[in-house]
Amino acid sequence: MRSLIETALRQVGERTSIPFAVRFAEGGEHRTSDRPPAFTLVFRDARAYWRIAAFGHIGLLEAYFDGELDIEGSLARAMAAGMEGGMDRPKPLVRVRNWWHELRFSN
């Protein structure tokens, strides 16, 4: 699963001008640039990999709120990099989950 997340974050890094780093739960780090990172994503739990793979930026935010992922540095720059990098496009599973929520709660 880590390799899938590495690939996705590498693609985000290629699409954004904001340099960032990623520190993985098992150790190891990836940097998107030789410049100092504006922020570092720090994975605390490998469960965050699954959340991001399944739910994209929604999964990343949920992992952050649950303490499975930390953001060192600028949260605003992290969000900007994600949006520039294409993480703002909902994954199919997010669409299904939203549809199910609307169906259940009619709101």
N, C-alpha and C positions, 0 to 999 in steps of 0.2 A: 504494500500500500504506500509505503514511503516513496518509492520510485515514481508512482503516479502523481503524488503531491509535488515532488521535486520537479517533475516535468511541467505541471500546471503552473507552479510558481516561477519557473524559468521562463515560461511563455509570458507571464505577467511582466516579469522583469524586462523582457525584450520590447514590450509595448509601452512601457512608461519611462519617463525621463527621471523619475525619482529613484535614487539608488537605495537598496535595502538588503538586509541579510536575513537568513533563516537559520535558526539553531534547532536541530532535531532532538527528539526525546531520547534517542539511543546514543546521542553524541554526533558530532560532525556539524559542519556549518557550510552554507552556500551563500555566496555574495553575488549580487547581480552586476556589480561594477567595481572598479578599482577605487572609486571615490568613497569617502566615508558614508556609511549608511545613514539615512534620515530616520530609520527605525529598524528594529530587529524583531522578527516574529520568533518567539521562544516556545517551542512545543514542550509542554509538561507531561502530556499523556498521548500515547499513540491513538487513542480513541478520536482525537481531534482530526487525524488523517481521514478517517471514515466520514466524519461529519462534513468536512470540506469536499471530499470526493462526491458525496451524495447530494449535498445541498449548496455547494458553492459558497458565495459570500454570506449567505444566511447561516450555513454551518460554521463558517469561520467566526462570525459574531457569537453564535451560541457557545462555541468552544471557549471564546474569550470570556463570556459572562459566567461560564461554569468553572473557570480556572484551569482549563486544559491547555490554554494557550495564553501567553502574555505578550504584550507589545511594549518593547523598550524603546523609548524615543517618542516621536510625534504620532499620536493617534490620528490626527487630522491628515498628516502626510501618508499614513498607512491607508486610510480610506481613499484618499485621492489616487494613490498608486493602484489600488484595486479597481477603481472605476476606470482610470485610464487604461489599465491592463485588461479590461473586458470581464472582470468578475461580477459586474452588475447585471449581466444577462442571466435571468432565472434558469435554473436547470429544470428538466422535465419533472423530476421528483418534487421540486418546489411547487410547480404548477398543480400537480395532483394533490399535494398536501393542502394548498390554498383552496382548491375546488372542494375537497372533502370538508374543510373547515366551514366554508360557505354553506354547503349542503346541510351539515349538522346544526349549525347555529343561526342560519338564515340572516347573516349580517354582512 
